[in-house]
Amino acid sequence: MLLPFIFSFHPALRFDKTLRAFFPASIVVALVFVVWDMWFTRLGVWGFNPRYLCGIYLYNLPLEEILFFFCIPYASLFTYHCMKKFLSLSRFPYLGLTLVLMPALLIGGIFFAPKYYTTLTFMGLALMLLLLLFYRPTWLAHFYVSFAIILLPFFIVNGILTGTWINEPVVWYNNAENMGIRLFTIPLEDVFYGMLLLLLNT
């Protein structure tokens, strides 16, 4: 997050001018996801390896997990801001992509019920996309492209957190509560969970 923060004040970017809108949005979304996270941690849908943590908790969530809901949206929306600043995507088929993605998520959420992580993530993202269809926000084009770019560091960082290249995962997942499909060590649901988090922030 340090580099995006430093470059937020660059004269050609001036992401800092959006912070008055970013921080309220980030706090509201973080509250929703922190409650969700606490609930799933209590149910054993996922958990955290204390070996890698500083030991400071809010209820059952480590400080590092809470900071995730602020640092990742900041860095990701900085990327989105740069995309909007320098890239024209007027012909990007954002509406068609949404119309494909939304029913696929609905079907997946129903088919894999009652797996908590899969169902809640897929249905939540599908509902969000459905609501956006009524507004047809053209900014979805830049969102989809910036999200695709973000996936590269996502796979690296999340791969490490879920056990790639280290002896034990920092974050473990109960496969009984997800599809059991892994991208290396990353549950497939994490991609859509991240998309929902960032979409709500945007």
SEBA-968762 format. One record per residue: residue in three letters; x, y, z of N, C-alpha, C in turn. Coordinates in nm, 2 decimals, padded with zeros to 4 digits. Layout:
# SEBA-968762
resn n_X n_Y n_Z ca_X ca_Y ca_Z c_X c_Y c_Z
ala X Y Z X Y Z X Y Z
...
//
This chain:
# SEBA-968762
resn n_X n_Y n_Z ca_X ca_Y ca_Z c_X c_Y c_Z
met 00.08 -00.12 00.00 00.00 00.00 00.00 00.09 00.13 00.00
leu 00.21 00.11 00.04 00.30 00.23 00.06 00.32 00.31 -00.08
leu 00.35 00.23 -00.18 00.37 00.29 -00.31 00.24 00.36 -00.37
pro 00.13 00.29 -00.37 00.01 00.37 -00.41 -00.02 00.49 -00.33
phe 00.01 00.49 -00.20 -00.01 00.61 -00.11 00.08 00.72 -00.16
ile 00.21 00.69 -00.18 00.30 00.79 -00.22 00.26 00.85 -00.35
phe 00.22 00.77 -00.45 00.19 00.82 -00.58 00.05 00.88 -00.59
ser -00.03 00.86 -00.48 -00.16 00.93 -00.48 -00.15 01.08 -00.49
phe -00.04 01.13 -00.46 -00.02 01.28 -00.46 00.05 01.33 -00.58
his 00.08 01.24 -00.68 00.15 01.27 -00.80 00.05 01.37 -00.88
pro 00.11 01.48 -00.93 00.03 01.58 -01.00 -00.05 01.52 -01.12
ala 00.00 01.41 -01.18 -00.07 01.36 -01.30 -00.18 01.26 -01.25
leu -00.18 01.22 -01.12 -00.28 01.12 -01.07 -00.38 01.19 -00.98
arg -00.33 01.25 -00.87 -00.41 01.31 -00.77 -00.52 01.23 -00.72
phe -00.49 01.10 -00.69 -00.58 01.01 -00.62 -00.62 01.06 -00.48
asp -00.54 01.15 -00.43 -00.57 01.20 -00.29 -00.70 01.29 -00.29
lys -00.74 01.34 -00.41 -00.86 01.42 -00.42 -00.98 01.33 -00.40
thr -00.97 01.20 -00.41 -01.09 01.11 -00.39 -01.10 01.05 -00.25
leu -01.00 01.09 -00.17 -01.00 01.02 -00.03 -01.12 01.06 00.05
arg -01.17 01.18 00.03 -01.29 01.22 00.10 -01.41 01.13 00.08
ala -01.41 01.07 -00.04 -01.51 00.97 -00.08 -01.47 00.83 -00.04
phe -01.34 00.80 -00.06 -01.29 00.67 -00.03 -01.30 00.62 00.11
phe -01.26 00.70 00.21 -01.26 00.66 00.34 -01.40 00.62 00.40
pro -01.50 00.70 00.38 -01.63 00.66 00.43 -01.68 00.53 00.36
ala -01.66 00.52 00.23 -01.70 00.40 00.16 -01.62 00.28 00.22
ser -01.49 00.30 00.24 -01.41 00.19 00.29 -01.45 00.14 00.43
ile -01.48 00.24 00.51 -01.52 00.20 00.65 -01.65 00.13 00.65
val -01.75 00.17 00.57 -01.88 00.10 00.57 -01.86 -00.04 00.51
val -01.79 -00.05 00.41 -01.77 -00.19 00.35 -01.69 -00.28 00.44
ala -01.59 -00.22 00.51 -01.51 -00.30 00.60 -01.59 -00.35 00.72
leu -01.68 -00.27 00.76 -01.77 -00.31 00.87 -01.85 -00.44 00.83
val -01.90 -00.44 00.71 -01.98 -00.55 00.66 -01.89 -00.67 00.65
phe -01.77 -00.66 00.60 -01.68 -00.77 00.58 -01.62 -00.82 00.71
val -01.60 -00.73 00.80 -01.54 -00.77 00.93 -01.64 -00.86 01.00
val -01.77 -00.82 01.00 -01.88 -00.90 01.06 -01.89 -01.04 01.00
trp -01.89 -01.04 00.86 -01.89 -01.16 00.79 -01.77 -01.25 00.82
asp -01.65 -01.19 00.83 -01.53 -01.26 00.87 -01.53 -01.32 01.01
met -01.58 -01.24 01.10 -01.60 -01.29 01.24 -01.69 -01.41 01.24
trp -01.80 -01.40 01.17 -01.90 -01.51 01.17 -01.84 -01.64 01.11
phe -01.77 -01.63 00.99 -01.72 -01.74 00.93 -01.60 -01.80 01.01
thr -01.53 -01.72 01.08 -01.42 -01.77 01.16 -01.48 -01.85 01.28
arg -01.58 -01.80 01.33 -01.65 -01.87 01.45 -01.71 -02.00 01.40
leu -01.76 -02.01 01.28 -01.82 -02.13 01.22 -01.71 -02.23 01.18
gly -01.59 -02.18 01.17 -01.48 -02.27 01.12 -01.47 -02.28 00.97
val -01.53 -02.18 00.90 -01.52 -02.18 00.75 -01.38 -02.15 00.71
trp -01.31 -02.07 00.78 -01.17 -02.04 00.77 -01.11 -02.00 00.90
gly -00.98 -01.99 00.91 -00.91 -01.95 01.03 -00.77 -01.90 01.00
phe -00.70 -01.86 01.11 -00.57 -01.80 01.09 -00.47 -01.87 01.18
asn -00.35 -01.88 01.12 -00.24 -01.95 01.19 -00.17 -01.85 01.28
pro -00.18 -01.87 01.41 -00.11 -01.77 01.51 00.04 -01.76 01.49
arg 00.10 -01.86 01.43 00.24 -01.86 01.41 00.29 -01.74 01.33
tyr 00.21 -01.69 01.24 00.24 -01.58 01.16 00.19 -01.44 01.20
leu 00.12 -01.43 01.31 00.05 -01.31 01.35 00.11 -01.24 01.47
cys 00.08 -01.11 01.48 00.14 -01.03 01.58 00.07 -01.06 01.72
gly -00.05 -01.12 01.72 -00.11 -01.15 01.84 -00.22 -01.06 01.89
ile -00.24 -00.95 01.81 -00.35 -00.85 01.85 -00.48 -00.89 01.78
tyr -00.59 -00.91 01.86 -00.71 -00.95 01.80 -00.83 -00.86 01.83
leu -00.92 -00.85 01.74 -01.05 -00.79 01.77 -01.15 -00.90 01.77
tyr -01.20 -00.94 01.89 -01.28 -01.07 01.90 -01.20 -01.18 01.85
asn -01.24 -01.24 01.74 -01.16 -01.36 01.69 -01.08 -01.33 01.56
leu -01.07 -01.20 01.52 -01.00 -01.16 01.40 -00.86 -01.10 01.44
pro -00.76 -01.14 01.38 -00.63 -01.08 01.40 -00.62 -00.94 01.34
leu -00.54 -00.85 01.39 -00.53 -00.72 01.34 -00.49 -00.71 01.19
glu -00.41 -00.81 01.15 -00.37 -00.81 01.01 -00.49 -00.83 00.92
glu -00.59 -00.91 00.96 -00.70 -00.94 00.88 -00.79 -00.81 00.87
ile -00.80 -00.74 00.97 -00.88 -00.62 00.97 -00.82 -00.51 00.88
leu -00.69 -00.50 00.89 -00.61 -00.40 00.80 -00.63 -00.44 00.66
phe -00.65 -00.57 00.63 -00.67 -00.61 00.49 -00.78 -00.54 00.42
phe -00.89 -00.52 00.50 -01.01 -00.46 00.44 -00.99 -00.31 00.41
phe -00.88 -00.25 00.45 -00.85 -00.11 00.42 -00.74 -00.10 00.32
cys -00.63 -00.18 00.34 -00.51 -00.17 00.26 -00.54 -00.22 00.11
ile -00.60 -00.33 00.10 -00.63 -00.39 -00.03 -00.72 -00.30 -00.11
pro -00.83 -00.25 -00.06 -00.92 -00.16 -00.14 -00.84 -00.03 -00.18
tyr -00.76 00.02 -00.09 -00.69 00.14 -00.12 -00.60 00.12 -00.24
ala -00.51 00.02 -00.24 -00.42 -00.01 -00.35 -00.50 -00.05 -00.48
ser -00.61 -00.12 -00.46 -00.69 -00.16 -00.58 -00.76 -00.05 -00.64
leu -00.82 00.04 -00.56 -00.89 00.16 -00.62 -00.79 00.26 -00.68
phe -00.67 00.26 -00.63 -00.57 00.34 -00.69 -00.54 00.29 -00.83
thr -00.53 00.16 -00.85 -00.52 00.10 -00.98 -00.64 00.14 -01.07
tyr -00.76 00.12 -01.02 -00.88 00.16 -01.09 -00.88 00.31 -01.13
his -00.83 00.39 -01.04 -00.83 00.54 -01.07 -00.73 00.56 -01.18
cys -00.62 00.49 -01.19 -00.52 00.51 -01.29 -00.58 00.46 -01.43
met -00.65 00.35 -01.42 -00.71 00.30 -01.55 -00.81 00.41 -01.60
lys -00.89 00.47 -01.52 -00.99 00.57 -01.56 -00.92 00.69 -01.62
lys -00.80 00.72 -01.56 -00.73 00.84 -01.59 -00.67 00.83 -01.73
phe -00.61 00.71 -01.76 -00.53 00.70 -01.88 -00.58 00.61 -01.99
leu -00.69 00.53 -01.96 -00.73 00.43 -02.06 -00.88 00.45 -02.09
ser -00.90 00.46 -02.22 -01.04 00.48 -02.27 -01.10 00.34 -02.30
leu -01.21 00.31 -02.24 -01.27 00.17 -02.26 -01.42 00.18 -02.30
ser -01.45 00.28 -02.39 -01.58 00.31 -02.43 -01.65 00.19 -02.50
arg -01.56 00.10 -02.56 -01.62 -00.01 -02.64 -01.61 -00.14 -02.56
phe -01.56 -00.14 -02.44 -01.55 -00.26 -02.36 -01.69 -00.32 -02.33
pro -01.71 -00.44 -02.36 -01.85 -00.50 -02.34 -01.88 -00.53 -02.19
tyr -01.88 -00.43 -02.11 -01.90 -00.45 -01.97 -02.04 -00.51 -01.94
leu -02.14 -00.47 -02.02 -02.28 -00.51 -02.00 -02.29 -00.66 -02.03
gly -02.23 -00.70 -02.14 -02.24 -00.84 -02.18 -02.17 -00.93 -02.08
leu -02.05 -00.88 -02.03 -01.98 -00.96 -01.93 -02.06 -00.98 -01.80
thr -02.13 -00.87 -01.76 -02.21 -00.87 -01.64 -02.33 -00.97 -01.66
leu -02.39 -00.97 -01.78 -02.50 -01.06 -01.81 -02.46 -01.21 -01.81
val -02.33 -01.23 -01.84 -02.28 -01.37 -01.84 -02.24 -01.41 -01.70
leu -02.18 -01.32 -01.63 -02.13 -01.35 -01.49 -02.24 -01.37 -01.39
met -02.34 -01.28 -01.40 -02.44 -01.28 -01.30 -02.52 -01.41 -01.29
pro -02.57 -01.47 -01.40 -02.65 -01.59 -01.39 -02.55 -01.71 -01.36
ala -02.43 -01.70 -01.40 -02.33 -01.81 -01.37 -02.31 -01.82 -01.22
leu -02.30 -01.70 -01.15 -02.28 -01.69 -01.01 -02.41 -01.74 -00.94
leu -02.53 -01.70 -00.99 -02.65 -01.74 -00.92 -02.67 -01.90 -00.93
ile -02.64 -01.95 -01.04 -02.65 -02.10 -01.06 -02.55 -02.17 -00.97
gly -02.42 -02.12 -00.96 -02.32 -02.17 -00.88 -02.36 -02.16 -00.73
gly -02.41 -02.05 -00.69 -02.45 -02.03 -00.55 -02.56 -02.13 -00.51
ile -02.66 -02.15 -00.60 -02.77 -02.24 -00.57 -02.72 -02.39 -00.57
phe -02.64 -02.42 -00.67 -02.59 -02.56 -00.69 -02.51 -02.61 -00.57
phe -02.42 -02.52 -00.52 -02.33 -02.56 -00.41 -02.39 -02.53 -00.27
ala -02.51 -02.48 -00.26 -02.57 -02.46 -00.13 -02.58 -02.60 -00.06
pro -02.56 -02.60 00.07 -02.54 -02.49 00.16 -02.39 -02.47 00.20
lys -02.30 -02.48 00.11 -02.16 -02.45 00.14 -02.15 -02.30 00.16
tyr -02.12 -02.27 00.29 -02.13 -02.13 00.33 -02.05 -02.03 00.24
tyr -01.92 -02.06 00.22 -01.84 -01.97 00.15 -01.88 -01.95 00.01
thr -01.90 -02.06 -00.06 -01.94 -02.06 -00.20 -02.08 -01.98 -00.22
thr -02.18 -02.03 -00.14 -02.31 -01.97 -00.16 -02.32 -01.82 -00.13
leu -02.27 -01.78 -00.02 -02.28 -01.64 00.02 -02.20 -01.55 -00.07
thr -02.08 -01.60 -00.11 -02.00 -01.51 -00.20 -02.06 -01.50 -00.34
phe -02.10 -01.61 -00.39 -02.16 -01.61 -00.53 -02.29 -01.54 -00.53
met -02.38 -01.56 -00.43 -02.51 -01.49 -00.43 -02.49 -01.34 -00.40
gly -02.40 -01.31 -00.31 -02.38 -01.17 -00.28 -02.33 -01.09 -00.40
leu -02.23 -01.15 -00.48 -02.18 -01.08 -00.60 -02.28 -01.08 -00.71
ala -02.36 -01.18 -00.72 -02.47 -01.18 -00.83 -02.57 -01.08 -00.80
leu -02.61 -01.06 -00.67 -02.71 -00.96 -00.63 -02.65 -00.82 -00.66
met -02.52 -00.80 -00.63 -02.46 -00.67 -00.65 -02.46 -00.64 -00.80
leu -02.43 -00.73 -00.88 -02.43 -00.71 -01.03 -02.57 -00.69 -01.08
leu -02.67 -00.76 -01.02 -02.81 -00.74 -01.06 -02.85 -00.59 -01.03
leu -02.82 -00.54 -00.91 -02.85 -00.41 -00.88 -02.78 -00.31 -00.97
leu -02.66 -00.34 -01.01 -02.59 -00.25 -01.10 -02.65 -00.24 -01.24
leu -02.71 -00.35 -01.28 -02.77 -00.36 -01.41 -02.88 -00.25 -01.43
phe -02.95 -00.22 -01.32 -03.05 -00.12 -01.33 -02.99 00.02 -01.35
tyr -02.87 00.04 -01.31 -02.80 00.17 -01.33 -02.71 00.17 -01.45
arg -02.67 00.05 -01.50 -02.58 00.04 -01.61 -02.46 00.14 -01.60
pro -02.38 00.12 -01.49 -02.27 00.21 -01.47 -02.16 00.18 -01.57
thr -02.12 00.28 -01.65 -02.01 00.27 -01.75 -01.88 00.24 -01.68
trp -01.87 00.28 -01.55 -01.74 00.26 -01.48 -01.71 00.11 -01.46
leu -01.81 00.02 -01.49 -01.78 -00.12 -01.47 -01.67 -00.17 -01.57
ala -01.66 -00.10 -01.69 -01.56 -00.14 -01.79 -01.42 -00.12 -01.73
his -01.40 -00.01 -01.66 -01.26 00.02 -01.60 -01.25 -00.07 -01.48
phe -01.36 -00.10 -01.41 -01.35 -00.19 -01.29 -01.30 -00.33 -01.34
tyr -01.36 -00.39 -01.44 -01.33 -00.52 -01.49 -01.18 -00.53 -01.53
val -01.14 -00.43 -01.60 -01.00 -00.43 -01.65 -00.90 -00.41 -01.54
ser -00.93 -00.32 -01.45 -00.84 -00.30 -01.33 -00.84 -00.43 -01.24
phe -00.95 -00.49 -01.23 -00.96 -00.62 -01.15 -00.87 -00.72 -01.21
ala -00.88 -00.73 -01.35 -00.79 -00.83 -01.42 -00.65 -00.81 -01.39
ile -00.61 -00.68 -01.39 -00.47 -00.65 -01.36 -00.43 -00.68 -01.22
ile -00.52 -00.66 -01.13 -00.50 -00.68 -00.98 -00.48 -00.83 -00.96
leu -00.54 -00.92 -01.04 -00.53 -01.06 -01.02 -00.39 -01.12 -01.01
leu -00.30 -01.05 -01.09 -00.16 -01.10 -01.08 -00.10 -01.09 -00.94
pro -00.09 -00.97 -00.88 -00.04 -00.96 -00.74 -00.13 -01.04 -00.65
phe -00.26 -01.05 -00.68 -00.35 -01.13 -00.59 -00.31 -01.28 -00.58
phe -00.27 -01.34 -00.70 -00.23 -01.48 -00.70 -00.10 -01.49 -00.63
ile -00.01 -01.40 -00.63 00.12 -01.41 -00.57 00.10 -01.40 -00.41
val 00.03 -01.29 -00.37 00.02 -01.27 -00.23 -00.08 -01.37 -00.16
asn -00.19 -01.39 -00.23 -00.29 -01.48 -00.17 -00.24 -01.63 -00.17
gly -00.15 -01.66 -00.28 -00.09 -01.79 -00.28 00.00 -01.81 -00.16
ile 00.08 -01.71 -00.13 00.16 -01.73 -00.01 00.08 -01.74 00.12
leu -00.02 -01.66 00.13 -00.11 -01.66 00.25 -00.18 -01.80 00.27
thr -00.21 -01.86 00.16 -00.28 -01.99 00.17 -00.19 -02.11 00.16
gly -00.06 -02.09 00.16 00.04 -02.20 00.18 00.13 -02.23 00.07
thr 00.13 -02.15 -00.04 00.23 -02.17 -00.15 00.36 -02.11 -00.10
trp 00.47 -02.20 -00.12 00.61 -02.16 -00.09 00.64 -02.15 00.06
ile 00.54 -02.18 00.15 00.57 -02.18 00.29 00.52 -02.31 00.35
asn 00.57 -02.34 00.47 00.54 -02.47 00.53 00.40 -02.48 00.58
glu 00.34 -02.38 00.63 00.20 -02.38 00.68 00.13 -02.26 00.62
pro 00.00 -02.27 00.59 -00.08 -02.15 00.55 -00.10 -02.05 00.66
val -00.10 -01.93 00.62 -00.13 -01.82 00.71 -00.29 -01.82 00.74
val -00.36 -01.84 00.63 -00.51 -01.85 00.63 -00.54 -01.99 00.58
trp -00.62 -02.07 00.67 -00.66 -02.20 00.62 -00.81 -02.20 00.59
tyr -00.86 -02.29 00.51 -01.00 -02.30 00.47 -01.05 -02.44 00.49
asn -01.17 -02.45 00.53 -01.24 -02.57 00.55 -01.31 -02.61 00.42
asn -01.26 -02.71 00.35 -01.31 -02.75 00.22 -01.45 -02.80 00.22
ala -01.50 -02.83 00.34 -01.65 -02.87 00.34 -01.74 -02.75 00.32
glu -01.68 -02.63 00.33 -01.76 -02.51 00.31 -01.73 -02.43 00.18
asn -01.66 -02.49 00.09 -01.63 -02.43 -00.04 -01.63 -02.54 -00.15
met -01.61 -02.51 -00.27 -01.62 -02.60 -00.38 -01.51 -02.71 -00.38
gly -01.40 -02.67 -00.31 -01.28 -02.76 -00.31 -01.20 -02.74 -00.43
ile -01.22 -02.64 -00.51 -01.14 -02.61 -00.63 -01.04 -02.51 -00.59
arg -00.91 -02.54 -00.61 -00.80 -02.45 -00.58 -00.73 -02.41 -00.70
leu -00.69 -02.28 -00.70 -00.60 -02.23 -00.80 -00.46 -02.23 -00.73
phe -00.39 -02.33 -00.75 -00.27 -02.37 -00.67 -00.32 -02.39 -00.52
thr -00.30 -02.30 -00.43 -00.35 -02.32 -00.29 -00.47 -02.23 -00.26
ile -00.51 -02.15 -00.36 -00.61 -02.05 -00.34 -00.75 -02.10 -00.37
pro -00.85 -02.10 -00.28 -00.99 -02.14 -00.31 -01.04 -02.05 -00.42
leu -01.11 -02.11 -00.52 -01.16 -02.03 -00.63 -01.25 -01.92 -00.58
glu -01.32 -01.94 -00.47 -01.42 -01.84 -00.42 -01.35 -01.71 -00.38
asp -01.22 -01.72 -00.35 -01.14 -01.60 -00.31 -01.14 -01.49 -00.42
val -01.14 -01.54 -00.55 -01.14 -01.44 -00.66 -01.27 -01.36 -00.66
phe -01.39 -01.42 -00.63 -01.52 -01.36 -00.64 -01.54 -01.28 -00.51
tyr -01.49 -01.33 -00.40 -01.49 -01.26 -00.27 -01.42 -01.12 -00.29
gly -01.30 -01.13 -00.35 -01.22 -01.01 -00.37 -01.30 -00.91 -00.46
met -01.36 -00.97 -00.57 -01.43 -00.88 -00.66 -01.55 -00.81 -00.59
leu -01.62 -00.88 -00.50 -01.73 -00.82 -00.43 -01.68 -00.71 -00.34
leu -01.57 -00.74 -00.27 -01.51 -00.64 -00.18 -01.48 -00.51 -00.25
leu -01.41 -00.53 -00.37 -01.37 -00.41 -00.44 -01.48 -00.34 -00.52
leu -01.58 -00.42 -00.56 -01.69 -00.36 -00.63 -01.77 -00.27 -00.53
leu -01.79 -00.32 -00.41 -01.86 -00.24 -00.31 -01.79 -00.11 -00.28
asn -01.65 -00.12 -00.27 -01.57 00.00 -00.24 -01.58 00.10 -00.35
thr -01.58 00.04 -00.48 -01.58 00.13 -00.60 -01.72 00.20 -00.60
//
